[in-house]
Amino acid sequence: MRFLIFCILLAMSTSLSAQAPHKSPGPLVPDFGAVWAVPNPEFETSKNIEYRVMFDIYNSPDDPERLNLALNSLARFMNMHAKAGVPAEKLHVVGIVHNKASWDLLMDEAYEEKYGVPNPNRKLVEQLTAAGAKIYQCGQSLYSRAVPRDKLMPEVEVALSAMTVIMNLQAEGYQLIKF
């Protein structure tokens, strides 16, 4: 009898754990931006609209070995919406990098020269841009912080300023997300 009760409880816990929300990597940026599965949300995510979003990325972790979590937010946005059934071609995601975060876009060699470690953001930026995201570096921050332009990752594009990118993309219907 005890064995039967044990088996019933084990079966119940297994079926409950299979239904429990869990965090997992996403389909668009596979090594970053893990997201929670949200079963049966009351607010339905539209699969028909164009998601035009830009992220304002201006801080950097104190520890140069740590990933910039603001950059990782782009991956989270892309992965959670793809998992919710939004087609990748409807996700227009832009990262606007300025201020202290400017150093996070350096190629490994330059980053290692400055901090003594490889750039933890390198693979993230590669996967983001491979998935269709755009990364813009503020030219004003680039020069005011003496970040060597020729040492930026090749996936990064330089703009006149972060303010210019924000203003222009807002005119194109993009929404600013500060995370």
N, C-alpha and C positions, 0 to 999 in steps of 0.2 A: 504494500500500500504506500509506504514512504517513497519507494522508487517511482511509483506511478505519479504521485504528487510532484516529486522532483522533476520528472519528465514534462509534466504539464507546465510547471513554472518555467522550466528552461525554454520550452517552445514559446510561451508567452513573452518572455524577455527577449528572445531572438526576433520575434516578429515586431515587437515594439522598437527594438534598436534599429531594425531595418527601416522603420518609418521615421525615426528621429532625424531632425536636421543635422547635417554634417558639413564641415568645411572641406572643400576640395579645389584643386587647381582647375583652371578653365580651359576652354577649347582654343581660345585665340592667342593667349599669352601663357603658354603651358607651365613655365617654371616660376611664375610670379602671379600675384593678384588672386590668391585663393579666396573663394567666397562661400558663404553659407547657402545651402539649398533652403528655400523658403516654400514649404508646401502650402498650397491653397491660400495665397495672399488675398485679402479683401480688395485691395487696390490692384486692378489689372494693369499689367505692363503692356503698352501698345506695341504691337509688332509692325505697325504700318507707318509710323512717323519716322522722320529723319532725326536722329539724335545728334545734334550739333553742340558739342560741349568743349570748353577749354578750361584747363586747370592752371591756376596761378601758383607757381612753384618758386618760392623765394628763400626758404630755410634749408639748412643742411644739418645732418646729425653732428653732434660734437665729436663722436668717434668716427674717424675716416674709414673704418672697416665695416661700418653699418650701411645698409641700403637706405637710400632716401625714400621714406615712406610716402611722401607726396608724389613722387614719380610712380611708386607702386600703386597709387590710387587710380592712375590711368588704366593699369592692367586690371584692377578690380572692377572698374566701371565696364570695361570691354567684356571681361569674362562673365560677370553676373548677367549682363544683358543678353549675351550670346546663349548662356544657359537657359535664360527665360524665353528663348525662341526668337529674339530680334536678329534678323539677318545681318551678317557682318558688314554688308554694303550700306546699311542704314546707320552705322556707327561712325561718326566723324569726330575724332578725338584729337585734341591738341594740348600739348604741354608747353607752357610759356615759362621759361626759366630765367631768373634774374637774381640779383642780390647775392647772398652767400651760396646759393645753390649752383651758381655759375661754375664753380670748381667741379661739381659732380658730373660734368659732361666731358671731362678730359679723357683722352685715350689712356690706356693703361700705363704706358711708359711715362708720360707726363704726370699722371696722377701719382705714380709710385715715386717719381723724383720729388714731388712736393710732400707726400705723406708717408712714404716708405712701405706702402702696400698697393696691390693692384686695385683698380677701381671696381667697387662692388656693384656699381650701377651699369657697367658695360653690357653685360648680357641682357639686362632688363631693357635698356634702350634699343639694343638690336632686335629683341623680340617685339617690342612695342611698334617699332617702325615696320618690321616685317608684317605685322598684323594690320598695318594701315594708319597708325597714329603718326602725327607730325610733332616734332620737337623743335621749338624755336628758342634760340638764345638771344637775350636782350643785348644789343650792341652797346648800349650805354653802360650796363653792368660789366660787360666784357672788358671794356677799356678802362673804366673807373677802378676796377679790381685787378687790372693788369693780367688778365687771363689770356694766355697766348692763343690767338684765334687759330693758328695753324696746328694746334695740339688738340682741338676739339674732335670728338668722334665724327666720322664722316656722315653719319645719319642726321646730324644736327645742322639746322639752317640758322644763320644769323639774321636778325631783324634790326631795324633802326632802334627800336625800343620795345620793351614789354608793353608799355602804354599804347604804342601804335598798333601792335598785334591785337590787343584787347579791343581797341576802338574799331578797327577794321572788321574783325570777326563778329563783333556785336552787330555791325551794320549788315552782315551776312546771315544773321539769325542765330548765331552761337550764344550759348548761355555760359556764364562764368561760374565755375565751381571752385570754392576755396575750401580745400580739405587738407 
